[in-house]
C-alpha cells in the first residue's frame, strides 16, 4: 500500500478489525456505510475500504487512511463516531480492534 506525505507529515493507516455474526452482517454493513459517510466529511480523511475475510466467515478488516494521527484521533473520540461504534459493538462478537500504521 502507498503512503503519501502531505506537507511533510506522513499519512497513517488505521486497521480496524471486527468479528460479526453472519446473521447480523446486513445490519452491520449499513452501520459501516454510515460511519464511512461521516468519516468522509472529517478533516484529514483520505479514504478507506472494507474487506471481508475469505477464510473466516464474519471477520472484517477496515483500512482507513488519514493525513495525520491527530486527524484520526479527533475522529476516534468524536461523538458521532462513538455513537455509531456503540451500535456496532452491540452487534459484534468481539471488541473492535484498532491498529495504527505509518510508513517508517
N, CA, C and O of each residue as an XYZ file, in Angstrom:
416
protein
N       0.829     -1.172      0.000
C       0.000      0.000      0.000
C       0.877      1.240      0.000
O       1.977      1.233      0.553
N       0.396      2.283     -0.610
C       1.148      3.518     -0.778
C       0.902      4.464      0.385
O      -0.243      4.680      0.783
N       1.952      5.019      0.921
C       1.843      6.057      1.938
C       2.278      7.366      1.313
O       3.341      7.442      0.698
N       1.471      8.386      1.466
C       1.717      9.689      0.862
C       2.142     10.664      1.950
O       1.633     10.605      3.070
N       3.053     11.542      1.639
C       3.460     12.579      2.589
C       2.781     13.885      2.179
O       2.975     14.375      1.067
N       1.990     14.435      3.084
C       1.266     15.694      2.864
C       1.972     16.771      3.664
O       1.955     16.746      4.895
N       2.586     17.705      2.982
C       3.205     18.836      3.678
C       4.202     18.402      4.732
O       4.297     19.037      5.782
N       4.956     17.325      4.478
C       5.960     16.870      5.422
C       5.419     15.951      6.510
O       6.200     15.453      7.322
N       4.130     15.711      6.556
C       3.545     14.852      7.576
C       3.150     13.535      6.929
O       2.431     13.513      5.930
N       3.621     12.448      7.500
C       3.265     11.152      6.941
C       1.821     10.808      7.247
O       1.309     11.060      8.338
N       1.193     10.233      6.261
C      -0.163      9.767      6.480
C      -0.125      8.509      7.331
O       0.918      7.874      7.485
N      -1.279      8.163      7.878
C      -1.387      6.935      8.657
C      -2.473      6.063      8.062
O      -3.362      6.532      7.352
N      -2.376      4.792      8.369
C      -3.424      3.834      8.034
C      -3.891      3.216      9.335
O      -3.088      2.803     10.172
N      -5.180      3.162      9.488
C      -5.764      2.551     10.668
C      -6.430      1.269     10.210
O      -7.306      1.281      9.346
N      -5.999      0.149     10.806
C      -6.630     -1.136     10.524
C      -7.634     -1.394     11.640
O      -7.290     -1.408     12.822
N      -8.878     -1.596     11.234
C      -9.966     -1.803     12.186
C     -10.484     -3.209     11.962
O     -10.959     -3.538     10.875
N     -10.393     -4.042     12.993
C     -10.790     -5.446     12.869
C     -12.050     -5.699     13.694
O     -12.154     -5.324     14.862
N     -13.003     -6.354     13.026
C     -14.278     -6.668     13.683
C     -14.691     -8.088     13.364
O     -14.468     -8.588     12.262
N     -15.302     -8.731     14.355
C     -15.851    -10.073     14.173
C     -17.365     -9.970     14.312
O     -17.875     -9.437     15.297
N     -18.075    -10.487     13.311
C     -19.515    -10.269     13.193
C     -20.237    -11.595     12.974
O     -19.772    -12.447     12.217
N     -21.370    -11.760     13.638
C     -22.205    -12.922     13.338
C     -22.821    -12.718     11.965
O     -23.314    -11.634     11.653
N     -22.793    -13.760     11.148
C     -23.335    -13.651      9.787
C     -24.790    -13.176      9.799
O     -25.212    -12.454      8.896
N     -25.553    -13.576     10.810
C     -26.964    -13.185     10.880
C     -27.145    -11.682     11.094
O     -28.229    -11.149     10.854
N     -26.104    -11.004     11.539
C     -26.172     -9.560     11.793
C     -25.382     -8.752     10.772
O     -25.283     -7.531     10.892
N     -24.818     -9.421      9.768
C     -23.920     -8.730      8.836
C     -24.621     -7.652      8.012
O     -24.017     -6.622      7.712
N     -25.862     -7.866      7.649
C     -26.574     -6.859      6.851
C     -26.759     -5.570      7.654
O     -26.518     -4.475      7.147
N     -27.186     -5.707      8.897
C     -27.382     -4.540      9.764
C     -26.051     -3.826     10.023
O     -25.989     -2.597     10.033
N     -24.997     -4.606     10.230
C     -23.681     -4.019     10.465
C     -23.145     -3.318      9.233
O     -22.535     -2.254      9.343
N     -23.359     -3.890      8.074
C     -22.892     -3.250      6.850
C     -23.520     -1.869      6.675
O     -22.861     -0.944      6.203
N     -24.782     -1.727      7.051
C     -25.433     -0.413      6.991
C     -24.746      0.582      7.928
O     -24.572      1.752      7.585
N     -24.359      0.106      9.111
C     -23.647      0.974     10.052
C     -22.256      1.319      9.527
O     -21.798      2.450      9.687
N     -21.578      0.352      8.900
C     -20.259      0.618      8.311
C     -20.364      1.707      7.244
O     -19.527      2.608      7.187
N     -21.386      1.623      6.409
C     -21.580      2.611      5.341
C     -21.855      3.993      5.947
O     -21.323      5.000      5.481
N     -22.681      4.026      6.981
C     -22.988      5.296      7.641
C     -21.723      5.896      8.262
O     -21.473      7.096      8.147
N     -20.940      5.055      8.912
C     -19.707      5.515      9.541
C     -18.735      6.061      8.499
O     -18.123      7.108      8.709
N     -18.594      5.359      7.383
C     -17.682      5.826      6.324
C     -18.181      7.151      5.759
O     -17.377      8.047      5.503
N     -19.483      7.292      5.561
C     -20.032      8.548      5.050
C     -19.714      9.716      5.960
O     -19.380     10.804      5.489
N     -19.816      9.496      7.262
C     -19.480     10.554      8.219
C     -17.978     10.830      8.219
O     -17.555     11.982      8.314
N     -17.176      9.772      8.112
C     -15.715      9.942      8.095
C     -15.282     10.779      6.904
O     -14.357     11.584      7.010
N     -15.947     10.593      5.769
C     -15.584     11.315      4.559
C     -15.660     12.832      4.735
O     -14.978     13.577      4.032
N     -16.477     13.278      5.659
C     -16.628     14.714      5.897
C     -15.627     15.249      6.923
O     -15.621     16.445      7.215
N     -14.786     14.375      7.468
C     -13.863     14.788      8.517
C     -12.571     15.346      7.939
O     -12.098     14.898      6.895
N     -12.008     16.325      8.631
C     -10.715     16.889      8.259
C      -9.669     15.780      8.297
O      -9.562     15.048      9.281
N      -8.908     15.664      7.230
C      -7.802     14.721      7.197
C      -8.134     13.338      6.697
O      -7.233     12.517      6.524
N      -9.408     13.052      6.456
C      -9.763     11.722      5.948
C      -9.367     11.628      4.480
O      -9.706     12.505      3.685
N      -8.660     10.580      4.124
C      -8.224     10.373      2.747
C      -9.093      9.332      2.052
O      -9.492      9.524      0.903
N      -9.383      8.254      2.725
C     -10.187      7.199      2.110
C     -10.141      5.930      2.930
O      -9.486      5.863      3.970
N     -10.844      4.930      2.445
C     -10.862      3.669      3.158
C     -11.551      2.589      2.360
O     -12.145      2.839      1.311
N     -11.456      1.383      2.884
C     -12.132      0.258      2.255
C     -12.482     -0.757      3.323
O     -11.829     -0.836      4.363
N     -13.521     -1.533      3.054
C     -13.950     -2.587      3.953
C     -13.718     -3.919      3.263
O     -14.171     -4.143      2.140
N     -13.006     -4.798      3.952
C     -12.681     -6.110      3.404
C     -13.306     -7.192      4.278
O     -13.272     -7.109      5.506
N     -13.871     -8.199      3.637
C     -14.457     -9.335      4.341
C     -13.508    -10.508      4.190
O     -13.136    -10.864      3.072
N     -13.114    -11.109      5.294
C     -12.151    -12.204      5.259
C     -12.733    -13.414      4.548
O     -13.863    -13.818      4.826
N     -11.977    -13.986      3.643
C     -12.440    -15.084      2.804
C     -12.461    -16.408      3.562
O     -13.404    -17.187      3.424
N     -11.435    -16.665      4.355
C     -11.302    -17.969      5.001
C     -11.917    -18.055      6.393
O     -11.925    -19.124      7.003
N     -12.432    -16.933      6.898
C     -13.057    -16.927      8.222
C     -14.337    -16.094      8.163
O     -14.279    -14.865      8.194
N     -15.484    -16.755      8.079
C     -16.751    -16.015      7.993
C     -16.923    -15.053      9.167
O     -16.608    -15.375     10.313
N     -17.426    -13.881      8.851
C     -17.753    -12.904      9.880
C     -16.617    -11.999     10.312
O     -16.814    -11.158     11.189
N     -15.434    -12.138      9.731
C     -14.339    -11.239     10.084
C     -14.184    -10.164      9.024
O     -14.151    -10.445      7.826
N     -14.090     -8.928      9.491
C     -13.955     -7.777      8.604
C     -12.696     -6.998      8.964
O     -12.288     -6.938     10.124
N     -12.098     -6.409      7.946
C     -10.964     -5.513      8.127
C     -11.289     -4.226      7.384
O     -11.543     -4.235      6.180
N     -11.276     -3.132      8.111
C     -11.496     -1.824      7.508
C     -10.139     -1.118      7.501
O      -9.478     -1.023      8.536
N      -9.733     -0.632      6.346
C      -8.488      0.118      6.218
C      -8.883      1.569      5.992
O      -9.512      1.904      4.988
N      -8.514      2.416      6.921
C      -8.877      3.830      6.885
C      -7.596      4.649      6.783
O      -6.660      4.433      7.554
N      -7.545      5.590      5.837
C      -6.345      6.398      5.625
C      -6.605      7.851      6.046
O      -7.632      8.442      5.712
N      -5.643      8.400      6.787
C      -5.763      9.750      7.343
C      -4.480     10.526      7.105
O      -3.400      9.945      6.997
N      -4.608     11.839      7.025
C      -3.442     12.696      6.811
C      -2.530     12.727      8.027
O      -1.322     12.910      7.884
N      -3.090     12.550      9.228
C      -2.250     12.579     10.436
C      -2.931     11.816     11.565
O      -4.133     11.551     11.533
N      -2.128     11.476     12.554
C      -2.646     10.817     13.756
C      -3.616     11.747     14.488
O      -4.583     11.281     15.091
N      -3.367     13.046     14.438
C      -4.266     13.998     15.100
C      -5.647     13.995     14.447
O      -6.666     14.041     15.136
N      -5.673     13.942     13.106
C      -6.967     13.887     12.406
C      -7.724     12.628     12.805
O      -8.922     12.680     13.083
N      -7.025     11.495     12.833
C      -7.662     10.227     13.216
C      -8.172     10.289     14.655
O      -9.285      9.850     14.943
N      -7.357     10.835     15.550
C      -7.735     10.884     16.961
C      -8.972     11.738     17.177
O      -9.848     11.380     17.964
N      -9.049     12.875     16.474
C     -10.259     13.717     16.581
C     -11.493     12.924     16.169
O     -12.531     12.990     16.828
N     -11.373     12.171     15.073
C     -12.495     11.364     14.604
C     -12.788     10.230     15.587
O     -13.952      9.958     15.879
N     -11.764      9.573     16.096
C     -11.929      8.436     17.006
C     -12.758      8.808     18.229
O     -13.604      8.027     18.664
N     -12.526      9.980     18.781
C     -13.219     10.377     20.010
C     -14.470     11.227     19.757
O     -15.143     11.640     20.701
N     -14.777     11.487     18.482
C     -15.948     12.319     18.182
C     -17.243     11.627     18.612
O     -17.351     10.401     18.593
N     -18.195     12.428     18.991
C     -19.483     11.895     19.456
C     -20.201     11.120     18.342
O     -20.776     10.062     18.599
N     -20.172     11.639     17.115
C     -20.877     10.961     16.026
C     -20.292      9.577     15.765
O     -21.034      8.640     15.469
N     -18.941      9.434     15.875
C     -18.332      8.129     15.659
C     -18.587      7.195     16.837
O     -18.907      6.022     16.642
N     -18.449      7.706     18.052
C     -18.634      6.841     19.218
C     -20.086      6.379     19.355
O     -20.335      5.281     19.852
N     -21.043      7.196     18.923
C     -22.449      6.771     18.944
C     -22.660      5.560     18.027
O     -23.310      4.589     18.414
N     -22.113      5.626     16.822
C     -22.270      4.504     15.883
C     -21.437      3.312     16.344
O     -21.867      2.166     16.204
N     -20.249      3.570     16.892
C     -19.417      2.479     17.403
C     -20.162      1.706     18.485
O     -20.046      0.483     18.558
N     -20.916      2.394     19.315
C     -21.707      1.727     20.348
C     -22.730      0.776     19.743
O     -22.943     -0.320     20.261
N     -23.360      1.185     18.659
C     -24.327      0.326     17.973
C     -23.624     -0.873     17.342
O     -24.147     -1.987     17.364
N     -22.442     -0.644     16.783
C     -21.662     -1.736     16.192
C     -21.253     -2.721     17.283
O     -21.395     -3.931     17.108
N     -20.748     -2.217     18.401
C     -20.303     -3.077     19.496
C     -21.428     -3.967     20.011
O     -21.194     -5.111     20.399
N     -22.647     -3.439     20.011
C     -23.788     -4.216     20.493
C     -24.109     -5.397     19.567
O     -24.773     -6.348     19.981
N     -23.641     -5.336     18.324
C     -23.953     -6.381     17.346
C     -22.783     -7.314     17.039
O     -22.956     -8.301     16.324
N     -21.610     -7.021     17.562
C     -20.431     -7.810     17.211
C     -20.115     -8.857     18.275
O     -20.584     -8.790     19.411
N     -19.298     -9.828     17.857
C     -18.929    -10.937     18.741
C     -17.718    -10.634     19.609
O     -17.480    -11.319     20.604
N     -16.961     -9.626     19.245
C     -15.737     -9.297     19.968
C     -15.498     -7.803     19.889
O     -16.080     -7.109     19.055
N     -14.638     -7.320     20.762
C     -14.291     -5.905     20.785
C     -13.618     -5.505     19.467
O     -12.798     -6.247     18.928
N     -13.974     -4.335     18.966
C     -13.322     -3.792     17.780
C     -11.871     -3.477     18.123
O     -11.587     -2.880     19.162
N     -10.953     -3.882     17.243
C      -9.537     -3.625     17.458
C      -9.038     -2.605     16.461
O      -9.336     -2.681     15.269
N      -8.273     -1.649     16.961
C      -7.697     -0.596     16.128
C      -6.183     -0.722     16.150
O      -5.580     -0.852     17.215
N      -5.566     -0.684     14.969
C      -4.109     -0.696     14.860
C      -3.720      0.444     13.919
O      -4.313      0.606     12.853
N      -2.728      1.226     14.316
C      -2.329      2.399     13.531
C      -0.920      2.167     12.973
O       0.003      1.790     13.695
N      -0.789      2.407     11.649
C       0.490      2.194     10.978
C       0.860      3.426     10.151
O      -0.001      4.189      9.715
N       2.154      3.590      9.954
C       2.676      4.577      9.028
C       3.887      3.969      8.344
O       4.397      2.933      8.770
N       4.329      4.597      7.316
C       5.494      4.119      6.594
C       6.742      4.660      7.279
O       7.008      5.861      7.229
N       7.522      3.766      7.929
C       8.735      4.024      8.666
C       9.301      5.355      8.568
O      10.336      5.631      9.176
